[in-house]
Amino acid sequence: MTDETYNPWTVVNVVFHHLVEQGLHPELGDGGHPGEPAAALLRALGVQPTVEGDGRVHDNTRQQLADLRERMFGEP
């Protein structure tokens, strides 16, 4: 049996729509970046979040590459 894979934001979206249908007003991350609270929600549902779905990982990688370019080539 192979493991199923899910887009973690799809799962979070389904949960939020269900909560809204119940008359609730869910908010993730107290207005900050929702990545870690979303990951915690997924883990609570038995879904293992992956780094591919975490925009912070991509942002951090882009920043590291920009820093490296600046150090190596003097490009901002």
C-alpha positions, 0 to 999 in steps of 0.5 A: 500500500502506498501513502496518499499525498495531499496538498496541505492547503486543500485539507485546511481549506476543506476544514475551514469551509466545514467550520464556516458551514457550522456558523463558526468563523475560523482564523489561523495564526491570529492574523500572522503567518498561518503556516505553523498553525496550519501544520499543527491542524494537519498533524491533528488530523493525521496528515503529515505536512510537507515543506513543499506546501510551506511558503516560508521554506520557499521564501527562505530559500529565495532569500538565501540565494539572493544573499549568496548572489550579493556576496559572490557577485555584488548583485542586490 
